[in-house]
Amino acid sequence: MEPLPKVDIAPAQGRLGILTPGMGAVSTTFMAGVIAIRKGISKPIGSLTQMGTIRLGKRTESRVPMIKEFVPLSELNDIVFGGWDIFEDDAYQSALNAGVLDKTLLDQIRPELEAIKPMKGVFSKEYVKKLDGRYIKSAKTKWDYAQMLMDDMQKFQEENKVDRLAAVWCGSTEIFLKPEAVHQSLESFEKGLRENHPAIAPSMIYAYAALKLGIPYANGAPNLSTDIPAMYELAKETSTPICGKDFKTGQTLMKTILAPGLKARLIGLNGWFSTNILGNRDGEVLDDPESFKTKEESKLSVLEHILQPDVYPELYKDFYHKVRINYYPPRGDNKEGWDNVDIFGWLGYPMQIKIDFLCRDSILAAPIVLDLALFMDLAKRAKFSGIQEWLSFYFKSPMHLPDLYPEHDLFIQQMKLKNTLRYMMGEEQITHLGADYYEYYR
Ligand SMILES: NC(=O)c1ccc[n+]([C@@H]2O[C@H](COP(=O)([O-])OP(=O)(O)OC[C@H]3O[C@@H](n4cnc5c(N)ncnc54)[C@H](O)[C@@H]3O)[C@@H](O)[C@H]2O)c1
């Protein structure tokens, strides 16, 4: 294998516009959070770019800078927010509706949030059955919609005098779509846009528009979106980084923390039953079986890949895995997720683990939006293009090359991310071998 080329990163000069298609709970919790942090009201808990450190060189060197001081990232003060929605509410009103953050916090940053008004969305009820958007663009073909979105992006950049843009999909989960012929090449996709092909969902039109303009695009929902050959081709053509799918928060985050530990200690698994109650708009959208199917596919695959039943048949062959999401309005965004894990140990003796996670979905997702936007902008300035597998850390269904399997283990994902940052900055990779400290052979 040829050695990897040296990376030359353009500085993070000027302002960065972060655009979110979808300005609901996650998006507004992210925006309000960054504004509150900028004002010194709150702290960026959960954000690797803001609070994380990275070890460099040997343990004896004591070089552990903050990530934001190690790689050239945009400053929070240089971020400008924008987005689209199918409802007209500005970010203040939408954050109030979402009910994630306290009104007392939102009122302290009200003018800044009110100034963030959504652009009209591209939407069709065919793809999200539970929503009735009224604030939407109107055009004849999907091709025309793509052009309108590109106009929005360019206009946003000019009006807000931002130097670069990054987009993170925070819109709803659409119905389950499988890759089809129309997705297989850029040519067939563009033809499909002109002919209003039904397998081109709105989320794909946003992604297409962004990639066409060279804007990095991260996909926070399980929608196919950029995970099709046509988009890989476009991303390469315009030297644009892409990543997805589906923010890894809540129950799946817990799964990918716990499962690697069980496997590391060769503890067997008979079954993993997961159920949730949640009452936000995301929960309502997922109440539709077709949107739930998209989510379910995304949630189910993680254990299979982490536990590798083919490599460890005696421990993990035929384990039973079930995931349920129940829409329960009284809880709003404050989800409760229960897991019952049937495991077995030495001599096959059974044991159980019970998890009751009272989490807040958008509180866990907001720092991910920030990190993704900042890292994707970094990737673009480092001239990385196509699938950014090093950002798997943030996703339930990480995008990967077709002939590679995805990495779901959170700890491998973290190592991959940090080693990529070391590689970008010309620092040695950390293998954790450690034999050189002990001089075993002397
Ligand atoms: N919160 C989490 O922990 C989490 C984790 C993983 C994935 N996600 C995904 O992130 C997305 C956002 O979650 P949320 O809790 O903010 O949901 P939400 O329902 O509060 O917000 C989604 C917003 O997108 C808008 N929207 C839908 N279709 C659109 C379109 N075509 N164009 C523009 N706007 C559109 C909706 O009107 C809504 O305001 C969902 O797809 C969800 O499944 C969330």
The ligand as a Tripos MOL2 file, in Angstrom:
@<TRIPOS>MOLECULE
LIG
   44    48     1     0     0
SMALL
NO_CHARGES

@<TRIPOS>ATOM
      1 N1        -32.6190   13.4580   18.8430 N.am      1 LIG1
      2 C1        -31.8950   12.4030   18.6430 C.2       1 LIG1
      3 O1        -31.3150   11.8790   19.5560 O.2       1 LIG1
      4 C2        -31.7660   11.8270   17.2760 C.ar      1 LIG1
      5 C3        -30.9330   10.7180   17.1340 C.ar      1 LIG1
      6 C4        -30.7750   10.1600   15.8780 C.ar      1 LIG1
      7 C5        -31.4170   10.7190   14.8050 C.ar      1 LIG1
      8 N2        -32.2470   11.7710   14.9700 N.ar      1 LIG1
      9 C6        -32.9250   12.2500   13.7910 C.3       1 LIG1
     10 O2        -32.7110   13.6280   13.6410 O.3       1 LIG1
     11 C7        -33.8210   14.1860   12.9790 C.3       1 LIG1
     12 C8        -34.2880   15.4010   13.7640 C.3       1 LIG1
     13 O3        -34.7860   15.0040   15.0200 O.3       1 LIG1
     14 P1        -35.6590   16.0140   15.8790 P.3       1 LIG1
     15 O4        -35.8650   15.3950   17.2080 O.co2     1 LIG1
     16 O5        -35.0850   17.3780   15.7660 O.co2     1 LIG1
     17 O6        -37.0510   15.9550   15.0920 O.3       1 LIG1
     18 P2        -38.1130   17.1160   14.9350 P.3       1 LIG1
     19 O7        -39.3290   16.4540   14.4110 O.co2     1 LIG1
     20 O8        -38.2040   17.9480   16.1700 O.co2     1 LIG1
     21 O9        -37.4600   18.0460   13.8110 O.3       1 LIG1
     22 C9        -37.4250   17.7160   12.4730 C.3       1 LIG1
     23 C10       -37.8220   18.9630   11.7090 C.3       1 LIG1
     24 O10       -37.6470   18.7040   10.3330 O.3       1 LIG1
     25 C11       -38.7060   19.3280    9.6430 C.3       1 LIG1
     26 N3        -38.7730   18.7060    8.3330 N.ar      1 LIG1
     27 C12       -39.2610   17.5130    7.9870 C.ar      1 LIG1
     28 N4        -39.1070   17.2990    6.6600 N.ar      1 LIG1
     29 C13       -38.4820   18.3910    6.1780 C.ar      1 LIG1
     30 C14       -38.0450   18.7730    4.8950 C.ar      1 LIG1
     31 N5        -38.2130   17.9630    3.8490 N.pl3     1 LIG1
     32 N6        -37.4400   19.9750    4.7490 N.ar      1 LIG1
     33 C15       -37.2540   20.7890    5.8160 C.ar      1 LIG1
     34 N7        -37.6530   20.4810    7.0570 N.ar      1 LIG1
     35 C16       -38.2590   19.3020    7.2300 C.ar      1 LIG1
     36 C17       -39.9060   19.1230   10.5410 C.3       1 LIG1
     37 O11       -40.9070   20.0530   10.2720 O.3       1 LIG1
     38 C18       -39.2780   19.3250   11.9050 C.3       1 LIG1
     39 O12       -39.3620   20.6740   12.3390 O.3       1 LIG1
     40 C19       -34.8710   13.0770   12.8750 C.3       1 LIG1
     41 O13       -34.7970   12.5000   11.6010 O.3       1 LIG1
     42 C20       -34.4210   12.1040   13.8970 C.3       1 LIG1
     43 O14       -34.8310   10.7710   13.6050 O.3       1 LIG1
     44 C21       -32.4370   12.3440   16.1840 C.ar      1 LIG1
@<TRIPOS>BOND
     1     1     2 1
     2     2     3 2
     3     2     4 1
     4     4     5 ar
     5     4    44 ar
     6     5     6 ar
     7     6     7 ar
     8     7     8 ar
     9     8     9 1
    10     8    44 ar
    11     9    10 1
    12     9    42 1
    13    10    11 1
    14    11    12 1
    15    11    40 1
    16    12    13 1
    17    13    14 1
    18    14    15 2
    19    14    16 1
    20    14    17 1
    21    17    18 1
    22    18    19 2
    23    18    20 1
    24    18    21 1
    25    21    22 1
    26    22    23 1
    27    23    24 1
    28    23    38 1
    29    24    25 1
    30    25    26 1
    31    25    36 1
    32    26    27 ar
    33    26    35 ar
    34    27    28 ar
    35    28    29 ar
    36    29    30 ar
    37    29    35 ar
    38    30    31 1
    39    30    32 ar
    40    32    33 ar
    41    33    34 ar
    42    34    35 ar
    43    36    37 1
    44    36    38 1
    45    38    39 1
    46    40    41 1
    47    40    42 1
    48    42    43 1
@<TRIPOS>SUBSTRUCTURE
     1 LIG1         1 GROUP 0 **** ****
